């Protein structure tokens, strides 16, 4: 399978790509299967694995950590007289973590990569896990040998202490599935749990992920720790059921989020202070839902996505963004909707388009009970609008302020 991802150079439908490939050398050994008893129909066999270069015909399979091992079974005359062929794939990893607790400061390095996770791994309170550039963390698909997290049948990385991911542009850190045909939800996700140093004197850490790739997860990254900061920069979240759940302060900077399950919100928040800057979210359902007391979205693009829906919010800033969305009619049919605004709202310098559905583009319901609510500032935007049904006392096309003048 070849997957082409957008990078510094964009492409569109109809463009052509030219590339060449070189076939890899298949190194194999034959394996004899022996029936376990008379007419049992059960055959077993084994082969030794050793790390090193290939040595054909020695009855041992030489491997290197990270190699894919494929077993082929061919039977010219199976149980019903016809040919049978089977194939099974597996990942060989020299570092296997069966789950459990990390009790001392620990560093995962590329020399020991990939790390194969077969059960929930919990980083204890007062402990920091550091993952360095080029490391691949592989979760055994649809398996959990611990059952200690929120996903009973999928392995998770649970952080009670701290997590520092230090990838680079050339050598990112990847969290992925072990499956050779991966799907969203193959593994649980990364859960940043609550930490309160004021109550019990524990050491609490800010969580920093730089140049990290999260793919084929169930919930992506859940930040339940509302007192400490979370920074996700130069990263990618893709091919997952969800991307983020946020409490407290979080920043998503210079990152990409795409191909998230359209049935879920990409980002969910509760009592959050969230910043999205210089990032791109594309090919998803609803981008955001939840409660925020500060939401700053600048210099970002939202392409082929659903709506941004803020249940209740204040200090909302949307400046210099591109919205090219297809909102759901059943969800109110808005690109950007604020159900209850109880603070300032700023919408400046955006390009807001709705390519397919005739809907209002922006709707803001101002909390009339809150006398501290500042007037909305809406200026220098470019709107693409086919339908306007607002009764707002203003002349701004496609913007509904619920009868309040700008």
C-alpha positions in Angstrom: 0.0 0.0 0.0 1.3 3.5 -0.9 -0.1 6.5 1.0 0.6 10.0 -0.2 0.3 12.7 2.4 0.2 16.5 1.8 3.4 18.2 2.8 5.0 21.5 1.9 3.7 21.2 -1.7 0.0 20.8 -2.1 -1.7 18.7 -4.7 -5.3 18.2 -6.0 -7.5 15.8 -7.9 -6.1 15.1 -11.3 -2.4 15.5 -10.4 0.0 12.7 -11.3 2.9 11.3 -9.4 5.9 9.4 -10.7 8.1 7.3 -8.5 10.1 4.1 -8.6 10.3 1.2 -6.2 12.9 -1.4 -5.5 11.7 -4.9 -4.4 13.1 -6.0 -1.1 14.8 -9.3 -0.6 12.7 -12.0 1.0 14.6 -14.1 3.4 12.8 -17.3 4.5 13.2 -20.7 6.2 11.1 -23.8 5.8 9.2 -25.1 8.8 8.0 -28.6 9.3 4.6 -29.1 11.1 4.0 -32.4 13.0 0.6 -33.7 13.9 0.1 -33.9 17.6 -1.5 -37.4 17.5 -3.2 -39.9 15.3 -5.9 -38.1 13.2 -6.0 -35.1 15.5 -5.9 -32.7 12.6 -3.7 -30.4 14.8 -0.2 -29.7 13.6 2.5 -27.8 15.5 5.9 -26.5 14.6 8.5 -24.0 15.9 11.5 -22.1 14.6 14.3 -20.3 16.5 14.6 -16.6 16.2 17.9 -14.9 16.6 19.0 -11.3 16.0 21.5 -10.8 13.2 21.9 -10.9 9.4 20.4 -13.6 7.3 21.9 -17.1 7.1 19.8 -19.3 4.8 19.1 -22.9 5.4 20.3 -23.0 9.0 16.9 -23.7 10.5 16.9 -20.4 12.4 15.2 -17.1 11.3 17.5 -14.1 11.8 15.6 -10.9 12.5 16.1 -7.3 13.6 13.8 -5.5 15.9 11.0 -3.9 14.0 11.0 -6.6 11.2 7.7 -8.0 9.9 7.5 -11.8 10.1 5.1 -13.5 7.7 4.1 -17.1 7.9 2.8 -18.8 4.7 1.0 -22.2 4.8 0.3 -24.0 1.6 -1.5 -27.3 1.5 -2.0 -28.8 -2.0 -4.8 -31.1 -0.7 -6.7 -29.8 2.3 -9.4 -31.3 4.4 -11.8 -31.3 1.5 -9.3 -32.3 -1.2 -8.7 -28.8 -2.6 -5.7 -26.5 -2.0 -5.6 -24.4 1.1 -3.4 -21.4 1.7 -3.1 -19.3 4.9 -1.0 -16.3 5.8 -0.3 -14.6 9.1 1.8 -11.5 9.9 3.5 -10.5 13.1 5.8 -7.8 14.3 9.2 -8.7 16.0 10.2 -6.3 18.7 13.1 -6.7 21.0 11.5 -4.5 23.6 8.1 -5.9 24.7 6.3 -4.2 27.6 3.4 -6.4 28.9 1.9 -3.5 30.7 2.2 -2.5 34.4 3.6 0.4 36.2 6.7 2.6 35.5 7.9 3.5 39.0 11.1 5.5 38.3 12.0 8.1 35.7 12.4 6.3 32.4 13.6 7.1 28.9 12.6 5.2 25.8 15.3 5.5 23.1 15.6 4.7 19.4 18.2 2.0 20.2 15.5 -0.1 21.9 12.7 0.8 19.5 10.2 -0.3 18.6 8.5 -0.7 21.9 5.7 -3.2 21.7 2.9 -2.6 24.3 0.6 -5.5 25.0 -1.2 -4.1 28.1 -1.9 -0.8 29.8 1.3 1.0 30.9 0.9 3.4 33.8 3.5 6.1 34.6 3.2 6.5 38.4 2.8 9.8 40.2 6.1 11.7 40.6 7.6 9.8 37.7 8.6 11.2 34.2 8.5 9.2 31.0 10.7 10.7 28.3 10.4 9.4 24.7 13.3 10.5 22.4 13.4 11.1 18.7 12.8 8.3 16.2 11.1 6.0 18.8 8.1 3.9 17.6 5.7 2.9 20.2 3.5 0.0 18.9 0.4 -1.1 20.7 -0.8 -4.7 20.1 -4.0 -4.2 18.2 -7.2 -4.9 20.0 -5.5 -6.4 23.0 -5.0 -5.5 26.7 -3.2 -7.7 29.1 -3.9 -5.4 32.1 -7.5 -4.1 31.7 -6.7 -1.2 34.1 -7.6 1.7 31.8 -10.9 3.2 30.5 -10.7 0.9 27.4 -11.1 -2.6 28.7 -9.9 -4.4 25.6 -7.4 -1.9 24.2 -4.0 -1.0 25.6 -3.4 2.6 26.8 -0.6 4.8 28.0 -1.8 6.2 31.3 0.2 9.1 32.8 -0.2 9.8 36.5 3.2 11.6 36.5 4.6 13.3 33.4 5.1 12.7 29.7 7.8 14.4 27.5 7.9 13.4 23.8 10.9 15.0 22.0 10.8 14.0 18.3 12.3 16.0 15.5 11.1 16.9 12.0 13.3 14.1 10.5 12.8 11.6 13.3 9.3 12.0 14.9 8.0 9.8 17.7 5.2 7.5 16.5 2.4 5.9 18.6 0.7 3.4 16.3 -1.0 0.0 15.9 0.7 -3.3 15.4 -1.8 -4.4 12.8 -0.7 -4.8 9.2 -4.2 -3.6 8.2 -4.7 -1.0 11.0 -8.0 0.7 11.8 -9.1 3.5 14.0 -9.5 2.2 17.6 -6.9 -0.5 17.4 -5.5 0.8 20.7 -6.9 3.1 23.3 -4.9 6.3 23.5 -2.8 8.5 25.8 -4.5 9.5 29.0 -3.1 12.4 31.1 -4.6 11.9 34.5 -5.4 14.4 37.2 -2.5 15.6 39.4 -2.9 18.0 42.4 0.4 18.9 44.1 -1.4 21.3 46.4 -3.3 18.5 48.1 -0.6 16.0 48.8 2.7 17.4 47.7 3.1 15.3 44.6 5.3 16.4 41.7 3.1 17.4 38.8 4.5 17.9 35.3 3.5 19.9 32.3 3.0 17.5 29.4 4.9 18.3 26.2 4.6 16.4 22.9 6.8 17.8 20.1 6.9 16.1 16.6 4.7 13.2 17.7 2.4 11.1 15.4 -0.7 9.6 17.0 -2.5 7.2 14.6 -5.2 4.4 14.7 -6.1 5.2 18.4 -9.5 5.2 20.0 -9.6 8.5 21.8 -6.3 10.1 20.9 -5.0 12.1 23.8 -7.3 12.7 26.9 -6.1 15.5 29.2 -8.0 15.2 32.5 -5.3 17.1 34.4 -6.9 20.6 34.6 -4.1 22.2 36.7 -1.1 21.6 34.4 -0.3 22.7 30.9 -0.4 20.5 27.7 1.6 21.4 24.6 1.2 19.5 21.3 3.4 21.0 18.6 4.6 20.0 15.1 2.5 16.9 15.5 0.0 14.8 13.6 -3.2 13.0 14.8 -4.8 10.9 12.1 -6.8 7.7 11.4 -8.3 7.7 14.8 -11.8 7.7 16.4 -11.2 11.0 18.2 -8.2 13.3 18.6 -8.3 15.3 21.9 -10.3 15.7 25.1 -9.1 18.8 27.1 -9.6 20.1 30.6 -7.5 23.2 31.7 -4.9 24.7 29.5 -3.8 23.2 26.2 -2.1 24.4 23.1 -2.1 22.8 19.6 0.5 24.5 17.5 1.9 23.9 14.0 0.1 20.6 13.8 -2.2 18.5 11.5 -5.3 16.6 12.4 -7.1 14.6 9.7 -9.2 11.6 8.9 -10.9 11.4 12.3 -14.1 9.4 12.6 -16.9 11.7 11.3 -19.3 10.5 13.9 -17.2 12.0 16.8 -16.0 15.5 17.7 -12.4 15.9 16.9 -11.8 18.0 20.0 -14.0 17.9 23.1 -13.4 20.2 26.1 -14.7 21.0 29.5 -13.6 24.1 31.5 -10.7 24.5 29.0 -8.4 27.3 27.9 -7.5 26.1 24.4 -5.3 27.6 21.8 -5.1 26.3 18.2 -2.5 28.1 16.1 -1.0 27.7 12.6 -2.6 24.2 12.3 -4.8 22.4 9.9 -7.8 20.1 10.6 -9.3 18.3 7.6 -11.6 15.5 6.5 -13.4 15.2 9.8 -16.9 15.6 11.4 -17.6 18.2 14.0 -14.3 20.0 14.9 -15.1 21.0 18.4 -17.7 20.7 21.1 -17.7 21.7 24.7 -17.2 24.5 27.3 -14.3 26.9 27.3 -13.4 30.0 29.2 -10.8 31.0 26.7 -10.5 29.8 23.0 -7.9 31.3 20.8 -7.9 30.1 17.1 -5.5 31.9 14.8 -3.8 31.3 11.4 -5.4 27.9 11.0 -7.3 26.0 8.3 -10.5 23.9 8.6 -11.0 22.0 5.4 -13.9 19.5 4.7 -14.9 19.5 8.3 -18.0 19.8 10.4 -18.9 22.7 12.6 -17.2 24.3 15.6 -19.9 24.2 18.4 -19.2 26.0 21.7 -21.8 25.1 24.3 -20.7 28.0 26.6 -17.7 30.2 26.2 -16.0 33.5 26.9 -12.8 35.2 25.6 -13.3 33.7 22.1 -10.8 34.8 19.4 -11.0 33.6 15.8 -8.6 35.5 13.7 -7.0 35.0 10.3 -8.4 31.5 9.7 -9.8 29.6 6.7 -13.0 27.8 7.2 -14.2 25.6 4.3 -16.7 23.4 6.1 -19.7 21.3 5.4 -21.7 21.6 8.6 -24.5 19.2 9.5 -28.1 20.5 9.0 -29.1 18.4 12.0 -26.6 20.2 14.2 -28.0 23.7 13.4 -26.2 24.2 10.1 -23.5 26.6 11.1 -19.8 26.6 10.5 -19.2 28.4 13.9 -21.9 28.4 16.6 -21.7 29.7 20.2 -24.7 28.5 22.2 -24.1 30.9 25.1 -21.5 33.7 25.0 -20.7 35.2 28.4 -17.6 37.1 27.5 -15.8 38.7 24.6 -16.1 37.4 21.0 -13.7 38.4 18.2 -13.9 37.3 14.6 -11.4 39.2 12.4 -9.7 38.5 9.1 -11.2 35.1 8.4 -12.3 33.5 5.1 -15.5 31.6 5.9 -17.1 29.4 3.2 -19.7 26.7 3.1 -19.3 24.8 -0.1 -22.3 22.5 -0.2 -25.0 23.4 2.4 -27.1 26.5 2.4 -26.7 27.5 6.0 -25.8 30.6 8.0 -22.1 30.6 8.7 -21.8 32.1 12.2 -24.3 32.1 15.0 -23.6 33.6 18.5 -26.2 33.6 21.3 -25.3 36.3 23.8 -26.0 35.6 27.5 -28.4 38.5 28.3 -28.0 37.9 32.0 -24.3 38.6 31.9 -23.8 42.4 32.0 -20.0 41.8 31.5 -20.5 40.5 28.0 -18.6 42.7 25.6 -19.9 43.6 22.2 -18.8 41.2 19.5 -16.1 42.5 17.2 -16.6 41.2 13.6 -14.5 42.8 10.8 -12.4 42.2 7.7 -13.9 38.7 7.0 -14.7 37.2 3.7 -18.0 35.3 3.7 -19.4 33.0 1.1 -23.1 32.8 1.7 -26.2 31.7 -0.2 -28.8 31.9 2.6 -29.4 34.4 5.4 -32.4 34.0 7.7 -31.2 35.9 10.8 -33.4 38.5 12.5 -30.3 40.2 13.9 -30.2 44.0 13.9 -27.0 44.3 11.9 -25.9 44.3 8.3 -23.2 41.6 8.4 -24.1 38.8 6.0 -24.4 35.3 7.2 -23.9 36.2 10.9 -26.6 35.7 13.4 -26.2 37.6 16.7 -29.6 36.7 18.0 -31.0 40.2 17.6 -28.0 42.0 19.1 -26.2 44.7 17.2 -22.5 44.4 16.6 
